[in-house]
Amino acid sequence: MPANIPLPHSPPNPPPFPYASNGDKAYPLKPFLVKPYCGNNIPLEKAIFNYHHSSARSTVENAFRILAQRWRIYRRVIIGNPANV
């Protein structure tokens, strides 16, 4: 994951805001991974979080779907050394 650096045009001395990835319930809990809350009877605050988390995941999945339709390279695994890309 990238270093926790401030975003462009942020105020001086902003609070640290770490990078994170959206995952689903199947992923293990990691410091860089945001997962939805599990269960059926969850408090309203957690249900709202799950709703926004699902919306964010859907947006990212739709973006990759559009990219895959435009450029077929995104339909398969891209082999490359991370140091070179």
N, C-alpha and C positions, 0 to 999 in steps of 0.2 A: 504494500500500500504506500502511496505517496506520503511525504512528511506533512505534518499538520501545519500548513502555512496559511496565512490570511488570504482571503479572496481579494481580487482587485477592487479598488475603490472602497475598501472597508475603512472604518474609522481607526484612528491611531490606538494602538494597544487593544485590539479586540480580544475577547475571551477565546480560548482555544476551541476550535470546532473540528473534531476529527472526521476524516473521511470514513464512509461506511458503505456497505453494499446491502441491498435488499435481498432477503432470502425467504424461502417458504419454511413450513414447519419441519420439513425433512432434513434441513441442514443443522449441523451441530452449532451450539451457541459459542460464538467467538467474539473477541472485542471489536472486530471490524464488521460484524454481520448483524443486521437488524432483522429480527424474526417477529412474526405476529404472536399474540398471546393465544394460548391453547385453551380449549374448554368451551362448554356451551353456556354456562351461567357465569359470565364475566361481568364486572362492573361497567357502567356506561363509559367511563373514561377509556378503558381498555378496548371496548367495542368501537369507539370512535377512532382510536389509534389503529385498530385492525382495518377499518374502512379506508383510512388515508394511506396506510401501508399497501393495501390491495390496489388502490388507485395508482400509486406510484409504480408498483410492479407492472400493472397493465400498460402504463405509458411507456415504460422501458421495453417491454415485450413488443408492443406495437411498433416502436421505433426500429427495433431489430428486424421485425417482419417486413417493414417498408424497405430497409436497407437490403435485405435478402432478395426481395423482388427486383430491386434495381441492379444490384451487383451480386451475381451468383456465387462469388467467392465466400460470402457469409453463410452459405448453406452447408459448408463442410468445415472440418477442423483446419485451422491455419497453423502450419508448422513453421516455427521460427524461434530463434534464440532471443529471449527478452532483452538481452544486452544490445542486440543489433536492431531492434525494431523501435 
